[in-house]
Amino acid sequence: MEAIVLTGFDIWAIVKILFLFAIAIYVVFAIVVVRQVGLMTKTLEVGFEIPIKFIAWLHLLFALGTFVLALLIL
């Protein structure tokens, strides 16, 4: 695929950087979710805290894996 050059800038490089930035923001969101789940399970005792924490950590690992994979592919 040919690179589209717009006034000296490679548009695909800019798109790649924006995608990596968006995924990085999503990783920060996943970290906040893990933190909020931790605070929630300390406050409320419902009986299924362990599965909720597991899902939050799994979500964070998936987000980190997606970021690393995007770094390798892009």
C-alpha positions in Angstrom: 0.0 0.0 0.0 1.4 3.4 -0.9 1.9 6.0 1.8 -0.3 9.0 1.4 1.9 12.0 1.9 0.1 15.3 2.9 2.4 18.3 3.0 5.4 16.2 4.1 3.6 14.2 6.7 2.9 10.5 6.3 -0.8 10.2 7.1 -0.5 6.5 8.1 2.2 7.2 10.7 -0.1 9.8 12.2 -3.0 7.3 12.2 -0.8 4.7 13.9 0.2 7.1 16.6 -3.4 8.1 17.2 -4.4 4.4 17.5 -1.6 3.7 20.0 -2.6 6.8 22.0 -6.2 5.6 22.1 -5.2 2.1 23.2 -3.0 3.7 25.9 -6.0 5.7 27.2 -8.0 2.5 27.3 -5.2 0.8 29.4 -5.5 3.7 31.8 -9.2 3.2 31.9 -8.7 -0.5 32.7 -6.3 0.4 35.6 -9.0 2.7 36.9 -11.6 -0.1 36.7 -9.3 -2.4 38.7 -8.9 0.3 41.3 -12.6 1.0 41.5 -13.4 -2.7 41.8 -11.0 -2.9 44.7 -12.6 0.0 46.5 -16.1 -1.4 45.8 -15.2 -4.8 47.2 -13.8 -3.2 50.3 -17.0 -1.2 50.8 -19.7 -3.7 49.8 -19.6 -7.4 50.8 -21.9 -9.2 48.5 -20.4 -12.6 48.3 -18.9 -12.7 44.8 -16.0 -10.4 45.2 -13.4 -12.8 43.9 -15.0 -13.4 40.5 -15.5 -9.6 40.0 -11.8 -8.9 40.9 -10.8 -11.7 38.6 -12.8 -10.2 35.7 -11.3 -6.8 36.3 -7.8 -8.1 36.3 -8.5 -10.2 33.2 -9.8 -7.0 31.5 -6.6 -5.1 32.5 -4.4 -8.0 31.1 -6.4 -8.0 27.9 -6.0 -4.2 27.5 -2.2 -4.5 28.2 -1.9 -7.4 25.7 -3.8 -5.4 23.1 -1.4 -2.5 23.6 1.7 -4.6 23.3 0.3 -6.4 20.2 -0.5 -3.1 18.6 3.0 -1.9 19.3 4.4 -5.0 17.6 2.1 -4.9 14.6 1.9 -1.2 14.0 
